[in-house]
């Protein structure tokens, strides 16, 4: 199963990120849209039939593309998402800088400042909402900024809460998050 926005490694050891599933306009065949994460004269975007992306090579053992669990685990935005979905406050908070700011992207008004305050507020939400689940609908990245379109279920505001989250990174931590809800 293809995991959109996840990192994969080709059997020739080149890194890629699966962006999502597309459909051929004439045949409706499922195609994987993916991005090469290394310099490439032909450009970064590629498409391949899903069956071919998921297949094993002739030896029956080697996967053409394998999920790169280590790369996925290292990415702070993906780590915080996984921890959010597990309601794991310690792992979640570890993804953020000590001086993190959570703010409204439209007004610039801060909702939370500092990791301690964030741990307190999110800890309460995780305890009271055990079915909390965020699904990334789309993800874009440029330099130290990640923008996710998200749908959240099990949230105090109800299911299907849609939001845009703009994550600003500092090194391997999230320093600022701006939300549009």
Residue frames relative to the residue before (quaternion, step in Angstrom):
aa qw qx qy qz dx dy dz
X 1.0000 0.0000 0.0000 0.0000 0.00 0.00 0.00
X 0.3881 -0.7235 0.5278 0.2176 3.57 -0.83 1.00
X 0.1858 -0.7617 0.6127 0.0996 3.57 -0.96 0.92
X 0.3336 -0.7599 0.5168 0.2103 3.61 -0.28 1.20
X 0.8251 0.1996 -0.2156 0.4826 3.51 -1.18 0.84
X 0.5504 0.5872 -0.4114 0.4278 3.58 1.21 0.38
X 0.4894 -0.6636 0.4953 0.2735 3.52 -1.24 0.57
X 0.0890 -0.7762 0.6239 0.0146 3.54 -1.07 0.88
X 0.2160 -0.7386 0.6195 0.1550 3.52 -1.28 0.40
X 0.4060 -0.7045 0.5383 0.2214 3.56 -0.89 1.07
X 0.6179 -0.5687 0.3760 0.3916 3.60 -1.09 0.53
X 0.6455 0.4732 -0.3254 0.5035 3.62 1.25 -0.31
X 0.5512 -0.6852 0.3195 0.3531 3.56 1.37 0.42
X 0.4476 0.6544 -0.4846 0.3696 3.63 1.10 0.57
X 0.3926 -0.7409 0.4954 0.2268 3.62 -0.97 0.84
X 0.0161 -0.7843 0.6195 -0.0288 3.55 -1.09 0.85
X 0.2036 -0.7200 0.6375 0.1834 3.54 -1.36 0.23
X 0.3492 -0.7076 0.5770 0.2108 3.57 -0.87 1.00
X 0.2582 -0.7924 0.5370 0.1306 3.58 -0.70 1.06
X 0.7393 -0.3448 0.2286 0.5313 3.58 1.10 -0.59
X 0.5343 -0.5916 0.5001 0.3382 3.51 -1.40 -0.06
X 0.0841 -0.7639 0.6389 0.0330 3.55 -0.99 0.95
X 0.3205 -0.7325 0.5636 0.2079 3.57 -1.27 0.19
X 0.4951 -0.6288 0.5111 0.3135 3.54 -1.05 0.81
X 0.5015 -0.7070 0.4105 0.2831 3.59 -0.77 1.03
X 0.7307 0.4120 -0.2453 0.4860 3.62 1.07 -0.57
X 0.8028 0.3096 -0.1393 0.4902 3.58 0.87 -0.96
X 0.3333 -0.7577 0.4704 0.3059 3.58 1.32 -0.39
X 0.3054 0.7455 -0.5273 0.2701 3.60 1.21 0.40
X 0.4361 -0.6861 0.5163 0.2692 3.58 -1.01 0.83
X 0.0808 -0.7856 0.6135 -0.0046 3.52 -0.93 1.04
X 0.3237 -0.7154 0.5811 0.2138 3.56 -1.08 0.70
X 0.2081 -0.7330 0.6374 0.1147 3.54 -0.88 1.05
X 0.1003 0.8124 -0.5649 0.1040 3.57 -0.64 1.09
X 0.3645 -0.7393 0.5448 0.1538 3.49 -1.30 0.58
X 0.3716 -0.6935 0.5735 0.2282 3.55 -0.96 0.94
X 0.2201 -0.7939 0.5581 0.0992 3.58 -0.83 0.99
X 0.6306 0.4346 -0.3496 0.5397 3.54 1.04 0.89
X 0.6311 -0.5310 0.3765 0.4218 3.63 -1.12 0.46
X 0.0464 0.8018 -0.5857 0.1088 3.53 -0.87 1.03
X 0.4519 -0.7195 0.4614 0.2554 3.61 -0.68 1.06
X 0.6971 0.4733 -0.2743 0.4634 3.61 1.12 -0.55
X 0.6210 -0.5451 0.3436 0.4462 3.59 1.27 0.00
X 0.6014 -0.6330 0.3732 0.3137 3.55 -1.23 0.44
X 0.7164 0.4749 -0.2720 0.4328 3.64 1.02 -0.62
X 0.0293 -0.7896 0.6107 -0.0518 3.51 -0.96 1.04
X 0.1256 -0.7593 0.6312 0.0964 3.54 -1.28 0.39
X 0.0122 0.7852 -0.6164 0.0576 3.56 -1.03 0.83
X 0.5656 -0.5764 0.4406 0.3921 3.61 -1.02 0.63
X 0.5751 -0.6265 0.4073 0.3329 3.56 -0.95 0.94
X 0.6364 0.5371 -0.3382 0.4384 3.59 0.93 -0.87
X 0.6712 0.4846 -0.2948 0.4771 3.58 0.99 -0.81
X 0.6212 0.5446 -0.3381 0.4507 3.60 1.02 -0.80
X 0.7594 0.4037 -0.1963 0.4709 3.58 0.95 -0.93
X 0.5474 0.6697 -0.3875 0.3187 3.60 1.21 -0.30
X 0.4265 -0.6320 0.5740 0.2985 3.48 -1.41 0.25
X 0.5570 -0.6050 0.4518 0.3458 3.56 -1.20 0.54
X 0.7690 -0.3920 0.2527 0.4371 3.56 -1.32 0.09
X 0.6210 0.5535 -0.3561 0.4257 3.60 1.12 -0.53
X 0.4456 -0.7241 0.4257 0.3095 3.61 1.30 -0.21
X 0.6894 0.4581 -0.2638 0.4952 3.59 1.27 -0.05
X 0.7333 0.4415 -0.2328 0.4616 3.56 0.78 -1.09
X 0.3246 -0.7354 0.5646 0.1873 3.56 -0.83 1.04
X 0.5233 -0.6200 0.4757 0.3399 3.59 -1.03 0.78
X 0.7638 0.0338 -0.0024 0.6445 3.58 1.02 -0.92
X 0.0811 -0.7859 0.6109 0.0516 3.56 -0.87 0.90
X 0.5477 -0.5973 0.4722 0.3468 3.53 -1.10 0.73
X 0.2761 -0.7629 0.5666 0.1441 3.57 -0.77 1.07
X 0.1977 -0.8385 0.4976 0.1017 3.56 0.25 1.28
X 0.6294 0.5353 -0.3465 0.4441 3.60 1.03 -0.67
X 0.6589 0.4905 -0.3106 0.4784 3.61 0.91 -0.86
X 0.6523 0.5071 -0.3179 0.4651 3.60 0.98 -0.79
X 0.6584 0.5157 -0.3010 0.4583 3.56 1.02 -0.80
X 0.6660 0.5244 -0.3010 0.4368 3.62 1.06 -0.73
X 0.6276 0.5631 -0.3544 0.4042 3.61 1.02 -0.70
X 0.4274 -0.7556 0.4235 0.2589 3.64 -0.46 1.15
X 0.6456 0.5109 -0.3446 0.4511 3.62 0.98 -0.70
X 0.6656 0.4759 -0.3086 0.4850 3.60 0.97 -0.78
X 0.6231 0.5414 -0.3400 0.4506 3.61 1.02 -0.77
X 0.6826 0.4712 -0.3035 0.4690 3.60 0.88 -0.89
X 0.6201 0.5352 -0.3472 0.4565 3.60 1.05 -0.68
X 0.6557 0.5032 -0.3081 0.4712 3.58 0.92 -0.90
X 0.6688 0.4873 -0.2958 0.4773 3.60 0.97 -0.86
X 0.6003 0.5510 -0.3450 0.4660 3.62 1.05 -0.76
X 0.7035 0.4688 -0.2683 0.4619 3.58 0.85 -0.98
X 0.6834 0.4386 -0.2746 0.5150 3.59 1.20 -0.47
X 0.3398 -0.7442 0.4876 0.3050 3.61 1.33 -0.17
X 0.3604 0.7229 -0.4853 0.3347 3.55 1.09 0.85
X 0.2450 -0.8355 0.4745 0.1294 3.57 0.14 1.32
X 0.6519 0.5291 -0.3332 0.4289 3.64 0.90 -0.80
X 0.6852 0.4549 -0.2839 0.4929 3.61 0.86 -0.92
X 0.6132 0.5617 -0.3330 0.4445 3.58 1.04 -0.83
X 0.7139 0.4634 -0.2545 0.4591 3.57 0.73 -1.11
X 0.6127 0.5774 -0.3415 0.4178 3.59 1.08 -0.68
X 0.6132 0.5704 -0.3391 0.4285 3.62 1.23 -0.35
X 0.7033 0.4681 -0.2349 0.4806 3.59 1.28 -0.30
X 0.5294 -0.5999 0.4925 0.3426 3.57 -1.24 0.51
X 0.6483 -0.5273 0.3782 0.3983 3.59 -1.22 0.41
X 0.7634 0.3580 -0.1829 0.5056 3.58 1.06 -0.76
X 0.1755 0.8317 -0.5085 0.1372 3.59 1.20 0.53
X 0.1451 -0.7582 0.6301 0.0842 3.55 -1.15 0.71
X 0.1278 -0.7448 0.6523 0.0585 3.57 -0.97 0.98
X 0.1012 0.8356 -0.5272 0.1169 3.57 -0.54 1.12
X 0.5560 -0.5497 0.5040 0.3670 3.51 -1.39 0.27
X 0.4098 -0.7469 0.4708 0.2295 3.60 -0.64 1.11
X 0.6605 0.5134 -0.3119 0.4504 3.59 1.11 -0.57
X 0.7904 0.3109 -0.1562 0.5042 3.58 0.80 -1.02
X 0.3957 -0.7146 0.4826 0.3160 3.59 1.17 -0.52
X 0.4672 0.6879 -0.4371 0.3428 3.59 1.30 0.02
X 0.3967 -0.7245 0.5100 0.2402 3.60 -0.75 1.02
X 0.3012 -0.7181 0.5994 0.1853 3.56 -1.11 0.81
X 0.7888 -0.0073 0.0607 0.6117 3.54 1.00 -0.93
X 0.0603 -0.7724 0.6302 0.0517 3.54 -1.17 0.63
X 0.7971 0.2642 -0.2276 0.4929 3.53 -0.86 1.02
X 0.5723 -0.6313 0.4235 0.3076 3.49 -1.13 0.82
X 0.6197 0.5550 -0.3532 0.4280 3.62 1.01 -0.74
X 0.6743 0.4814 -0.2869 0.4809 3.58 0.92 -0.94
X 0.6354 0.5316 -0.3181 0.4608 3.54 1.05 -0.81
X 0.6438 0.5168 -0.3167 0.4670 3.58 0.98 -0.87
X 0.6408 0.5288 -0.3196 0.4556 3.59 0.97 -0.83
X 0.7270 0.4464 -0.2504 0.4577 3.60 0.75 -1.05
X 0.6999 0.4433 -0.2778 0.4863 3.61 0.84 -0.92
X 0.5852 0.5741 -0.3657 0.4407 3.59 1.11 -0.61
X 0.6426 0.5068 -0.3100 0.4839 3.58 1.02 -0.84
X 0.6726 0.4929 -0.3036 0.4609 3.58 0.90 -0.91
X 0.6456 0.5149 -0.3274 0.4592 3.60 0.92 -0.83
X 0.6652 0.5076 -0.3004 0.4578 3.60 1.00 -0.84
X 0.7508 0.4016 -0.2197 0.4762 3.58 0.97 -0.84
X 0.7600 0.2974 -0.1631 0.5543 3.63 1.23 -0.33
X 0.0574 -0.8600 0.5061 0.0304 3.61 0.49 1.15
X 0.6909 0.4562 -0.2840 0.4836 3.61 1.21 -0.34
X 0.2755 0.7854 -0.5025 0.2339 3.56 1.27 0.39
X 0.1182 0.7933 -0.5844 0.1233 3.58 -0.83 1.01
X 0.1155 -0.7851 0.6075 0.0357 3.56 -0.76 1.10
X 0.1185 -0.7739 0.6205 0.0450 3.55 -0.93 0.99
X 0.3197 -0.7256 0.5762 0.1982 3.56 -0.87 0.97
X 0.2600 -0.7751 0.5620 0.1255 3.55 -0.70 1.14
X 0.7718 -0.0486 0.0520 0.6319 3.57 1.10 -0.77
X 0.0591 -0.7792 0.6227 0.0408 3.55 -1.14 0.66
X 0.0528 -0.7594 0.6483 0.0157 3.52 -1.09 0.88
X 0.0719 -0.7944 0.6023 0.0306 3.55 -1.08 0.73
X 0.0995 0.7520 -0.6494 0.0538 3.52 -1.13 0.74
X 0.8334 -0.0752 -0.0118 0.5475 3.52 -0.68 1.19
X 0.8035 -0.2503 0.2082 0.4983 3.61 -0.66 -1.08
X 0.6140 0.5230 -0.3535 0.4739 3.60 1.18 0.53
X 0.0745 -0.7658 0.6385 0.0178 3.55 -1.00 0.93
X 0.0996 -0.7849 0.6105 0.0345 3.57 -0.88 0.98
X 0.0664 -0.8005 0.5956 -0.0058 3.55 -0.72 1.13
X 0.2134 -0.6765 0.6809 0.1821 3.51 -1.19 0.69
X 0.0638 -0.8444 0.5300 -0.0454 3.56 -0.56 1.21
X 0.1458 -0.7237 0.6627 0.1254 3.49 -1.34 0.46
X 0.1294 -0.8193 0.5581 0.0235 3.57 -0.71 1.12
X 0.1246 -0.7632 0.6319 0.0517 3.56 -0.95 0.99
X 0.7741 0.3309 -0.2572 0.4744 3.56 -1.22 0.53
X 0.4356 0.7037 -0.4410 0.3473 3.59 1.29 0.30
X 0.6259 -0.5447 0.3866 0.4025 3.64 -1.11 0.51
X 0.6702 0.4822 -0.2998 0.4780 3.61 1.17 -0.54
X 0.6670 -0.4781 0.3008 0.4859 3.60 1.28 -0.08
X 0.6290 -0.5232 0.4159 0.3972 3.53 -1.34 -0.14
X 0.8008 0.3143 -0.2255 0.4573 3.53 -1.24 0.49
X 0.2874 0.7484 -0.5416 0.2530 3.59 1.14 0.58
X 0.1896 -0.7957 0.5695 0.0807 3.58 -0.65 1.13
X 0.0675 0.7935 -0.5997 0.0787 3.53 -1.01 0.86
X 0.2621 -0.6713 0.6559 0.2247 3.49 -1.38 0.30
X 0.0868 -0.7810 0.6180 0.0242 3.57 -0.84 1.03
X 0.1260 -0.7747 0.6183 0.0401 3.55 -0.83 1.07
X 0.1274 -0.8113 0.5704 0.0146 3.56 -0.45 1.28
X 0.1383 -0.7654 0.6256 0.0607 3.55 -0.86 1.02
X 0.2239 -0.8107 0.5335 0.0895 3.56 -0.61 1.16
X 0.0876 -0.7162 0.6872 0.0844 3.49 -1.33 0.53
X 0.7977 -0.0778 -0.0014 0.5980 3.54 -0.19 1.29
X 0.7617 -0.3300 0.2588 0.4938 3.57 -0.82 -1.02
X 0.6270 0.4955 -0.3441 0.4929 3.60 1.20 0.56
X 0.4533 -0.6414 0.5435 0.2962 3.56 -1.28 0.41
X 0.2071 -0.8155 0.5346 0.0795 3.57 -0.66 1.17
X 0.7989 0.0229 0.0101 0.6009 3.59 1.11 -0.60
X 0.0833 -0.7618 0.6406 0.0479 3.54 -1.15 0.75
X 0.1009 -0.7687 0.6299 0.0460 3.54 -0.91 0.96
X 0.1538 -0.8018 0.5747 0.0566 3.56 -0.86 1.00
X 0.0993 -0.7109 0.6902 0.0915 3.51 -1.25 0.67
X 0.0050 -0.8165 0.5752 -0.0488 3.57 -0.58 1.20
